[in-house]
Amino acid sequence: MDRRVMCVVLLSFLVCAYAEHVKYIDCGSVEGKVVDVDIHPCPQQPCQLHKGQSYTVNVTFSSSVGSQTSKAVVHGVIAGVPVSFPIPIEDGCKCGIQCPIQEKNVYSYVNQLSVKDIYPAIKLVVEWELRDDLSKDLFCIKFPVQIVN
């Protein structure tokens, strides 16, 4: 097994072993089905995200289509208004998913959510999408968080 693949598998295992299952709402997973969502660390819900820290987000999903690529799009929804939320890696194929994505396979998407010091201390909803080649959602989830000092 490729060393990179082994590292991704080990990271995914560690994230799953120490992560908290998060209550989420499916917001339009057209081309897939969400199996589970974990965030680490998140000992209580809504997750309290501390400024200056990073959090691991792991979404396990099954795909109902094949896709050569995948792209993550993340928004913070504040008072009903989606605000772009930058993530370190938009390419889902570099986040635990071995592309091309195959129909009927289950995948574990793992990425980081960094909370910058300049973010205000507020409650909001995170909307996280992973899109396929045709920009349709392999998954779309929403979960509440609170940014704290």
N, CA and C atoms as an extended XYZ file, in Angstrom:
447
Properties=species:S:1:pos:R:3:atomname:S:1:resname:S:1:resid:I:1 pbc="F F F"
N         0.840       -1.173        0.000 N   MET     1
C         0.000        0.000        0.000 CA  MET     1
C         0.890        1.243        0.000 C   MET     1
N         0.520        2.206       -0.802 N   ASP     2
C         1.231        3.472       -0.909 CA  ASP     2
C         1.324        4.143        0.468 C   ASP     2
N         2.460        4.739        0.774 N   ARG     3
C         2.684        5.381        2.080 CA  ARG     3
C         1.683        6.509        2.334 C   ARG     3
N         1.358        7.286        1.289 N   ARG     4
C         0.391        8.369        1.417 CA  ARG     4
C        -0.997        7.834        1.769 C   ARG     4
N        -1.377        6.749        1.110 N   VAL     5
C        -2.679        6.137        1.376 CA  VAL     5
C        -2.734        5.619        2.810 C   VAL     5
N        -1.628        5.015        3.273 N   MET     6
C        -1.576        4.516        4.644 CA  MET     6
C        -1.736        5.659        5.648 C   MET     6
N        -1.103        6.794        5.371 N   CYS     7
C        -1.219        7.957        6.262 CA  CYS     7
C        -2.662        8.455        6.313 C   CYS     7
N        -3.325        8.524        5.164 N   VAL     8
C        -4.711        8.983        5.110 CA  VAL     8
C        -5.609        8.015        5.873 C   VAL     8
N        -5.398        6.712        5.692 N   VAL     9
C        -6.194        5.706        6.401 CA  VAL     9
C        -5.979        5.829        7.904 C   VAL     9
N        -4.736        5.991        8.335 N   LEU    10
C        -4.435        6.128        9.754 CA  LEU    10
C        -5.062        7.401       10.320 C   LEU    10
N        -4.941        8.516        9.609 N   LEU    11
C        -5.538        9.770       10.045 CA  LEU    11
C        -7.056        9.628       10.167 C   LEU    11
N        -7.681        9.014        9.185 N   SER    12
C        -9.132        8.811        9.219 CA  SER    12
C        -9.527        7.963       10.417 C   SER    12
N        -8.755        6.918       10.698 N   PHE    13
C        -9.029        6.056       11.849 CA  PHE    13
C        -8.923        6.844       13.152 C   PHE    13
N        -7.857        7.620       13.292 N   LEU    14
C        -7.669        8.395       14.518 CA  LEU    14
C        -8.767        9.434       14.698 C   LEU    14
N        -9.160       10.070       13.609 N   VAL    15
C       -10.229       11.064       13.676 CA  VAL    15
C       -11.521       10.396       14.126 C   VAL    15
N       -11.828        9.237       13.564 N   CYS    16
C       -13.050        8.529       13.927 CA  CYS    16
C       -13.009        8.059       15.375 C   CYS    16
N       -11.855        7.612       15.833 N   ALA    17
C       -11.736        7.072       17.181 CA  ALA    17
C       -11.914        8.139       18.251 C   ALA    17
N       -11.525        9.364       17.977 N   TYR    18
C       -11.569       10.411       18.984 CA  TYR    18
C       -12.549       11.538       18.667 C   TYR    18
N       -13.367       11.367       17.670 N   ALA    19
C       -14.284       12.429       17.257 CA  ALA    19
C       -15.639       12.264       17.927 C   ALA    19
N       -16.391       13.343       17.903 N   GLU    20
C       -17.745       13.351       18.440 CA  GLU    20
C       -18.728       13.346       17.277 C   GLU    20
N       -19.732       12.476       17.379 N   HIS    21
C       -20.784       12.472       16.370 CA  HIS    21
C       -21.593       13.751       16.526 C   HIS    21
N       -21.856       14.392       15.422 N   VAL    22
C       -22.510       15.693       15.434 CA  VAL    22
C       -23.892       15.578       14.799 C   VAL    22
N       -24.862       16.226       15.430 N   LYS    23
C       -26.192       16.302       14.839 CA  LYS    23
C       -26.114       17.284       13.681 C   LYS    23
N       -26.661       16.887       12.553 N   TYR    24
C       -26.600       17.717       11.353 CA  TYR    24
C       -27.928       17.617       10.614 C   TYR    24
N       -28.108       18.542        9.687 N   ILE    25
C       -29.255       18.513        8.781 CA  ILE    25
C       -28.707       18.329        7.381 C   ILE    25
N       -29.289       17.409        6.625 N   ASP    26
C       -28.918       17.258        5.224 CA  ASP    26
C       -29.591       18.395        4.457 C   ASP    26
N       -28.785       19.174        3.742 N   CYS    27
C       -29.324       20.343        3.046 CA  CYS    27
C       -29.340       20.176        1.531 C   CYS    27
N       -29.425       18.938        1.072 N   GLY    28
C       -29.560       18.742       -0.369 CA  GLY    28
C       -28.507       17.852       -0.976 C   GLY    28
N       -28.212       16.732       -0.323 N   SER    29
C       -27.247       15.774       -0.876 CA  SER    29
C       -27.901       15.070       -2.069 C   SER    29
N       -27.679       15.606       -3.261 N   VAL    30
C       -28.332       15.130       -4.475 CA  VAL    30
C       -27.687       13.850       -4.990 C   VAL    30
N       -26.364       13.791       -5.010 N   GLU    31
C       -25.633       12.686       -5.630 CA  GLU    31
C       -25.020       11.717       -4.621 C   GLU    31
N       -25.431       11.817       -3.360 N   GLY    32
C       -24.889       10.927       -2.348 CA  GLY    32
C       -25.766       10.925       -1.116 C   GLY    32
N       -25.356       10.131       -0.126 N   LYS    33
C       -26.099       10.035        1.128 CA  LYS    33
C       -25.115       10.080        2.282 C   LYS    33
N       -25.343       10.991        3.222 N   VAL    34
C       -24.473       11.123        4.384 CA  VAL    34
C       -24.749        9.970        5.343 C   VAL    34
N       -23.666        9.337        5.799 N   VAL    35
C       -23.753        8.234        6.749 CA  VAL    35
C       -23.502        8.741        8.161 C   VAL    35
N       -22.483        9.616        8.324 N   ASP    36
C       -22.103       10.095        9.647 CA  ASP    36
C       -21.281       11.376        9.519 C   ASP    36
N       -21.341       12.211       10.564 N   VAL    37
C       -20.543       13.437       10.636 CA  VAL    37
C       -19.883       13.480       12.003 C   VAL    37
N       -18.557       13.657       12.013 N   ASP    38
C       -17.787       13.769       13.250 CA  ASP    38
C       -16.972       15.057       13.211 C   ASP    38
N       -16.854       15.695       14.367 N   ILE    39
C       -15.984       16.869       14.507 CA  ILE    39
C       -15.133       16.651       15.746 C   ILE    39
N       -13.833       16.944       15.603 N   HIS    40
C       -12.928       16.762       16.737 CA  HIS    40
C       -12.083       18.008       16.924 C   HIS    40
N       -11.972       18.564       18.108 N   PRO    41
C       -12.748       18.180       19.289 CA  PRO    41
C       -14.088       18.911       19.315 C   PRO    41
N       -15.088       18.228       19.811 N   CYS    42
C       -16.422       18.808       19.979 CA  CYS    42
C       -17.140       18.012       21.065 C   CYS    42
N       -16.803       18.270       22.339 N   PRO    43
C       -17.375       17.485       23.432 CA  PRO    43
C       -18.849       17.764       23.716 C   PRO    43
N       -19.373       18.896       23.211 N   GLN    44
C       -20.783       19.214       23.405 CA  GLN    44
C       -21.308       19.918       22.181 C   GLN    44
N       -22.643       19.915       22.047 N   GLN    45
C       -23.255       20.571       20.904 CA  GLN    45
C       -24.148       21.697       21.377 C   GLN    45
N       -24.200       22.826       20.671 N   PRO    46
C       -23.421       23.053       19.458 CA  PRO    46
C       -21.923       23.106       19.759 C   PRO    46
N       -21.127       22.712       18.787 N   CYS    47
C       -19.674       22.715       18.957 CA  CYS    47
C       -19.206       24.128       19.269 C   CYS    47
N       -18.367       24.240       20.282 N   GLN    48
C       -17.773       25.527       20.604 CA  GLN    48
C       -16.405       25.583       19.936 C   GLN    48
N       -16.288       26.481       18.976 N   LEU    49
C       -15.054       26.633       18.212 CA  LEU    49
C       -14.272       27.808       18.786 C   LEU    49
N       -13.090       27.511       19.301 N   HIS    50
C       -12.261       28.544       19.923 CA  HIS    50
C       -11.403       29.241       18.876 C   HIS    50
N       -11.359       30.565       18.973 N   LYS    51
C       -10.553       31.359       18.048 CA  LYS    51
C        -9.098       30.893       18.117 C   LYS    51
N        -8.465       30.834       16.941 N   GLY    52
C        -7.064       30.431       16.868 CA  GLY    52
C        -6.858       28.922       16.854 C   GLY    52
N        -7.930       28.133       16.845 N   GLN    53
C        -7.812       26.674       16.857 CA  GLN    53
C        -8.333       26.093       15.545 C   GLN    53
N        -7.955       24.844       15.294 N   SER    54
C        -8.444       24.115       14.124 CA  SER    54
C        -9.217       22.892       14.585 C   SER    54
N       -10.203       22.518       13.792 N   TYR    55
C       -11.072       21.387       14.102 CA  TYR    55
C       -11.119       20.460       12.902 C   TYR    55
N       -11.137       19.166       13.184 N   THR    56
C       -11.188       18.171       12.120 CA  THR    56
C       -12.641       17.796       11.858 C   THR    56
N       -13.038       17.897       10.606 N   VAL    57
C       -14.391       17.541       10.185 CA  VAL    57
C       -14.280       16.292        9.326 C   VAL    57
N       -15.043       15.252        9.695 N   ASN    58
C       -15.036       13.984        8.965 CA  ASN    58
C       -16.474       13.659        8.574 C   ASN    58
N       -16.720       13.588        7.268 N   VAL    59
C       -18.049       13.244        6.764 CA  VAL    59
C       -17.937       11.922        6.017 C   VAL    59
N       -18.652       10.927        6.505 N   THR    60
C       -18.716        9.636        5.819 CA  THR    60
C       -19.974        9.656        4.963 C   THR    60
N       -19.802        9.339        3.677 N   PHE    61
C       -20.943        9.390        2.757 CA  PHE    61
C       -20.812        8.311        1.698 C   PHE    61
N       -21.937        7.971        1.096 N   SER    62
C       -21.927        7.062       -0.052 CA  SER    62
C       -22.285        7.879       -1.285 C   SER    62
N       -21.651        7.539       -2.400 N   SER    63
C       -21.885        8.267       -3.643 CA  SER    63
C       -22.817        7.464       -4.544 C   SER    63
N       -23.757        8.144       -5.160 N   SER    64
C       -24.652        7.474       -6.114 CA  SER    64
C       -24.218        7.724       -7.553 C   SER    64
N       -23.078        8.425       -7.723 N   VAL    65
C       -22.552        8.703       -9.067 CA  VAL    65
C       -21.035        8.553       -9.070 C   VAL    65
N       -20.485        8.454      -10.251 N   GLY    66
C       -19.041        8.513      -10.418 CA  GLY    66
C       -18.629        9.955      -10.690 C   GLY    66
N       -17.442       10.328      -10.258 N   SER    67
C       -16.957       11.690      -10.491 CA  SER    67
C       -15.434       11.674      -10.498 C   SER    67
N       -14.831       12.352      -11.440 N   GLN    68
C       -13.379       12.435      -11.514 CA  GLN    68
C       -12.807       13.362      -10.449 C   GLN    68
N       -13.607       14.356      -10.040 N   THR    69
C       -13.136       15.364       -9.096 CA  THR    69
C       -14.182       15.593       -8.007 C   THR    69
N       -13.778       16.340       -6.993 N   SER    70
C       -14.731       16.816       -5.982 CA  SER    70
C       -14.176       18.113       -5.395 C   SER    70
N       -15.076       19.027       -5.091 N   LYS    71
C       -14.669       20.329       -4.562 CA  LYS    71
C       -15.546       20.680       -3.372 C   LYS    71
N       -14.906       21.089       -2.278 N   ALA    72
C       -15.627       21.487       -1.077 CA  ALA    72
C       -15.934       22.979       -1.111 C   ALA    72
N       -17.130       23.326       -0.652 N   VAL    73
C       -17.563       24.709       -0.530 CA  VAL    73
C       -18.166       24.843        0.864 C   VAL    73
N       -17.662       25.800        1.647 N   VAL    74
C       -18.109       25.964        3.028 CA  VAL    74
C       -18.579       27.399        3.246 C   VAL    74
N       -19.722       27.520        3.919 N   HIS    75
C       -20.272       28.829        4.272 CA  HIS    75
C       -20.637       28.847        5.750 C   HIS    75
N       -20.510       30.007        6.353 N   GLY    76
C       -21.092       30.263        7.654 CA  GLY    76
C       -22.382       31.005        7.399 C   GLY    76
N       -23.484       30.484        7.898 N   VAL    77
C       -24.778       31.132        7.685 CA  VAL    77
C       -25.094       31.956        8.932 C   VAL    77
N       -25.080       33.268        8.746 N   ILE    78
C       -25.291       34.209        9.844 CA  ILE    78
C       -26.553       35.006        9.541 C   ILE    78
N       -27.552       34.882       10.410 N   ALA    79
C       -28.844       35.557       10.224 CA  ALA    79
C       -29.425       35.249        8.845 C   ALA    79
N       -29.264       34.003        8.398 N   GLY    80
C       -29.817       33.570        7.119 CA  GLY    80
C       -28.982       33.924        5.908 C   GLY    80
N       -27.857       34.597        6.118 N   VAL    81
C       -27.006       35.026        5.002 CA  VAL    81
C       -25.742       34.160        4.954 C   VAL    81
N       -25.518       33.429        3.824 N   PRO    82
C       -24.300       32.619        3.719 CA  PRO    82
C       -23.063       33.477        3.456 C   PRO    82
N       -22.027       33.266        4.277 N   VAL    83
C       -20.758       33.980        4.138 CA  VAL    83
C       -19.683       32.935        3.871 C   VAL    83
N       -18.907       33.128        2.804 N   SER    84
C       -17.856       32.172        2.441 CA  SER    84
C       -16.901       31.947        3.609 C   SER    84
N       -16.572       30.684        3.857 N   PHE    85
C       -15.704       30.294        4.969 CA  PHE    85
C       -14.529       29.536        4.368 C   PHE    85
N       -13.351       30.123        4.327 N   PRO    86
C       -12.220       29.462        3.668 CA  PRO    86
C       -11.760       28.210        4.420 C   PRO    86
N       -11.418       27.188        3.660 N   ILE    87
C       -10.837       25.967        4.219 CA  ILE    87
C        -9.485       25.744        3.553 C   ILE    87
N        -8.569       25.025        4.218 N   PRO    88
C        -7.215       24.902        3.668 CA  PRO    88
C        -7.128       24.139        2.345 C   PRO    88
N        -7.989       23.141        2.170 N   ILE    89
C        -7.938       22.334        0.943 CA  ILE    89
C        -9.355       22.184        0.395 C   ILE    89
N        -9.621       22.777       -0.772 N   GLU    90
C       -10.936       22.661       -1.404 CA  GLU    90
C       -11.094       21.354       -2.165 C   GLU    90
N        -9.981       20.783       -2.625 N   ASP    91
C       -10.010       19.567       -3.436 CA  ASP    91
C       -10.306       18.353       -2.550 C   ASP    91
N       -11.515       17.814       -2.683 N   GLY    92
C       -11.912       16.654       -1.897 CA  GLY    92
C       -11.063       15.425       -2.163 C   GLY    92
N       -10.450       15.367       -3.344 N   CYS    93
C        -9.602       14.228       -3.700 CA  CYS    93
C        -8.281       14.243       -2.930 C   CYS    93
N        -8.019       15.334       -2.207 N   LYS    94
C        -6.829       15.436       -1.357 CA  LYS    94
C        -7.206       15.410        0.118 C   LYS    94
N        -8.444       14.985        0.384 N   CYS    95
C        -8.968       14.996        1.759 CA  CYS    95
C        -9.525       13.633        2.154 C   CYS    95
N        -8.745       12.598        1.885 N   GLY    96
C        -9.148       11.255        2.282 CA  GLY    96
C        -9.932       10.488        1.240 C   GLY    96
N       -10.310       11.150        0.161 N   ILE    97
C       -11.076       10.484       -0.899 CA  ILE    97
C       -10.124       10.138       -2.038 C   ILE    97
N       -10.124        8.879       -2.424 N   GLN    98
C        -9.298        8.472       -3.555 CA  GLN    98
C       -10.140        8.606       -4.818 C   GLN    98
N        -9.767        9.554       -5.673 N   CYS    99
C       -10.504        9.806       -6.910 CA  CYS    99
C        -9.929        8.967       -8.046 C   CYS    99
N       -10.718        8.580       -9.021 N   PRO   100
C       -12.091        9.020       -9.221 CA  PRO   100
C       -13.054        8.369       -8.219 C   PRO   100
N       -14.090        9.114       -7.898 N   ILE   101
C       -15.149        8.615       -7.017 CA  ILE   101
C       -15.973        7.609       -7.809 C   ILE   101
N       -16.257        6.487       -7.174 N   GLN   102
C       -17.010        5.416       -7.819 CA  GLN   102
C       -18.441        5.374       -7.292 C   GLN   102
N       -19.365        5.085       -8.174 N   GLU   103
C       -20.765        4.937       -7.790 CA  GLU   103
C       -20.910        3.799       -6.776 C   GLU   103
N       -21.760        4.007       -5.776 N   LYS   104
C       -22.111        3.024       -4.740 CA  LYS   104
C       -20.995        2.737       -3.740 C   LYS   104
N       -19.909        3.512       -3.748 N   ASN   105
C       -18.844        3.339       -2.756 CA  ASN   105
C       -19.058        4.298       -1.595 C   ASN   105
N       -18.474        3.923       -0.437 N   VAL   106
C       -18.544        4.771        0.753 CA  VAL   106
C       -17.187        5.444        0.937 C   VAL   106
N       -17.218        6.738        1.261 N   TYR   107
C       -15.996        7.524        1.395 CA  TYR   107
C       -15.979        8.262        2.728 C   TYR   107
N       -14.777        8.544        3.209 N   SER   108
C       -14.584        9.322        4.414 CA  SER   108
C       -13.810       10.586        4.038 C   SER   108
N       -14.526       11.693        3.988 N   TYR   109
C       -13.948       12.994        3.653 CA  TYR   109
C       -13.471       13.638        4.950 C   TYR   109
N       -12.196       14.059        4.991 N   VAL   110
C       -11.614       14.654        6.201 CA  VAL   110
C       -10.945       15.976        5.836 C   VAL   110
N       -11.319       17.054        6.552 N   ASN   111
C       -10.714       18.352        6.301 CA  ASN   111
C       -10.631       19.124        7.616 C   ASN   111
N        -9.972       20.269        7.569 N   GLN   112
C        -9.782       21.111        8.744 CA  GLN   112
C       -10.646       22.363        8.638 C   GLN   112
N       -11.183       22.766        9.781 N   LEU   113
C       -11.916       24.010        9.892 CA  LEU   113
C       -11.133       24.883       10.858 C   LEU   113
N       -10.488       25.917       10.319 N   SER   114
C        -9.663       26.806       11.143 CA  SER   114
C       -10.471       28.033       11.542 C   SER   114
N       -10.410       28.359       12.826 N   VAL   115
C       -11.154       29.502       13.343 CA  VAL   115
C       -10.155       30.625       13.597 C   VAL   115
N       -10.227       31.648       12.780 N   LYS   116
C        -9.268       32.748       12.867 CA  LYS   116
C        -9.590       33.676       14.044 C   LYS   116
N        -8.556       34.295       14.583 N   ASP   117
C        -8.711       35.216       15.712 CA  ASP   117
C        -9.598       36.413       15.372 C   ASP   117
N        -9.664       36.766       14.095 N   ILE   118
C       -10.449       37.945       13.699 CA  ILE   118
C       -11.952       37.651       13.607 C   ILE   118
N       -12.351       36.371       13.675 N   TYR   119
C       -13.773       36.043       13.596 CA  TYR   119
C       -14.494       36.547       14.840 C   TYR   119
N       -15.714       37.042       14.676 N   PRO   120
C       -16.473       37.491       15.854 CA  PRO   120
C       -16.959       36.293       16.679 C   PRO   120
N       -17.172       36.522       17.953 N   ALA   121
C       -17.724       35.494       18.836 CA  ALA   121
C       -19.242       35.484       18.642 C   ALA   121
N       -19.731       34.506       17.867 N   ILE   122
C       -21.164       34.439       17.538 CA  ILE   122
C       -21.610       32.987       17.381 C   ILE   122
N       -22.921       32.804       17.370 N   LYS   123
C       -23.526       31.518       17.007 CA  LYS   123
C       -23.865       31.587       15.528 C   LYS   123
N       -23.617       30.495       14.824 N   LEU   124
C       -23.930       30.434       13.404 CA  LEU   124
C       -24.133       28.987       12.983 C   LEU   124
N       -24.517       28.805       11.749 N   VAL   125
C       -24.676       27.475       11.173 CA  VAL   125
C       -23.628       27.311       10.086 C   VAL   125
N       -22.887       26.198       10.131 N   VAL   126
C       -21.919       25.888        9.082 CA  VAL   126
C       -22.620       25.046        8.027 C   VAL   126
N       -22.484       25.461        6.770 N   GLU   127
C       -23.018       24.693        5.645 CA  GLU   127
C       -21.827       24.182        4.848 C   GLU   127
N       -21.698       22.853        4.746 N   TRP   128
C       -20.531       22.237        4.105 CA  TRP   128
C       -21.012       21.365        2.954 C   TRP   128
N       -20.545       21.687        1.755 N   GLU   129
C       -20.919       20.927        0.562 CA  GLU   129
C       -19.676       20.303       -0.067 C   GLU   129
N       -19.856       19.131       -0.640 N   LEU   130
C       -18.824       18.529       -1.483 CA  LEU   130
C       -19.477       18.282       -2.836 C   LEU   130
N       -18.957       18.934       -3.859 N   ARG   131
C       -19.576       18.908       -5.184 CA  ARG   131
C       -18.818       17.994       -6.141 C   ARG   131
N       -19.560       17.389       -7.063 N   ASP   132
C       -18.976       16.490       -8.061 CA  ASP   132
C       -18.572       17.258       -9.316 C   ASP   132
N       -18.239       16.527      -10.390 N   ASP   133
C       -17.824       17.127      -11.667 CA  ASP   133
C       -18.840       18.112      -12.237 C   ASP   133
N       -20.129       17.847      -11.970 N   LEU   134
C       -21.197       18.679      -12.518 CA  LEU   134
C       -21.690       19.731      -11.518 C   LEU   134
N       -20.910       19.938      -10.452 N   SER   135
C       -21.242       20.887       -9.379 CA  SER   135
C       -22.525       20.528       -8.634 C   SER   135
N       -22.878       19.236       -8.644 N   LYS   136
C       -24.008       18.753       -7.845 CA  LYS   136
C       -23.451       18.217       -6.535 C   LYS   136
N       -24.243       18.322       -5.486 N   ASP   137
C       -23.775       17.958       -4.157 CA  ASP   137
C       -23.682       16.447       -3.956 C   ASP   137
N       -22.438       15.985       -3.701 N   LEU   138
C       -22.252       14.623       -3.214 CA  LEU   138
C       -22.781       14.558       -1.782 C   LEU   138
N       -22.527       15.634       -1.041 N   PHE   139
C       -23.203       15.826        0.239 CA  PHE   139
C       -23.336       17.316        0.520 C   PHE   139
N       -24.329       17.630        1.322 N   CYS   140
C       -24.538       18.985        1.826 CA  CYS   140
C       -25.075       18.828        3.237 C   CYS   140
N       -24.341       19.372        4.206 N   ILE   141
C       -24.757       19.277        5.596 CA  ILE   141
C       -24.744       20.653        6.243 C   ILE   141
N       -25.573       20.807        7.258 N   LYS   142
C       -25.591       22.012        8.077 CA  LYS   142
C       -25.521       21.573        9.532 C   LYS   142
N       -24.681       22.277       10.307 N   PHE   143
C       -24.599       21.993       11.738 CA  PHE   143
C       -24.303       23.290       12.495 C   PHE   143
N       -24.896       23.437       13.689 N   PRO   144
C       -24.713       24.669       14.457 CA  PRO   144
C       -23.368       24.676       15.188 C   PRO   144
N       -22.771       25.854       15.289 N   VAL   145
C       -21.528       26.042       16.051 CA  VAL   145
C       -21.613       27.378       16.787 C   VAL   145
N       -20.709       27.541       17.722 N   GLN   146
C       -20.577       28.817       18.424 CA  GLN   146
C       -19.102       29.161       18.461 C   GLN   146
N       -18.729       30.307       17.916 N   ILE   147
C       -17.346       30.762       17.977 CA  ILE   147
C       -17.164       31.482       19.306 C   ILE   147
N       -16.138       31.049       20.053 N   VAL   148
C       -15.865       31.630       21.373 CA  VAL   148
C       -14.414       32.071       21.452 C   VAL   148
N       -14.125       32.942       22.417 N   ASN   149
C       -12.743       33.434       22.606 CA  ASN   149
C       -11.835       32.352       23.115 C   ASN   149
